[in-house]
Amino acid sequence: MDCFLGRWKMTKSENFDAYMSELGVGFPTRKAAAMLKPDVIISKTGDKYCLKTESSFRTTEIEFALGEEFDETTADNRETKTTMTFENGVLKQHQKWDGKETTITREIKDGKLVVTCTMGKAQCIRTYEKA
């Protein structure tokens, strides 16, 4: 997982509005969020990881141990039960709330952090470069 550590700057975002709509995010918030280019900072202390997302709209931070479920408050204020796993070079974030589920995968491709968010038929791909 060491290749994920560090600060990443978003360079590309595809289909984010459709993904947020599938999550149930309202129109005004979707339009504001679509304008943002957040930084992602991934760090490690002991056996715990921290994933921080910084933007001018909101900063969120989660601390987790791989394979252990935890409570997460998302940037759009969903209260989820989240589990992070790492397998075959892919960091997978699985969120569950109110009978719904979404999966966010992170992997390194050609030196870039590629984040794929999937819920139902909606899939968003966001690409980051090391800062």
Disulfide bonds with the S-S distance in Angstrom:
none
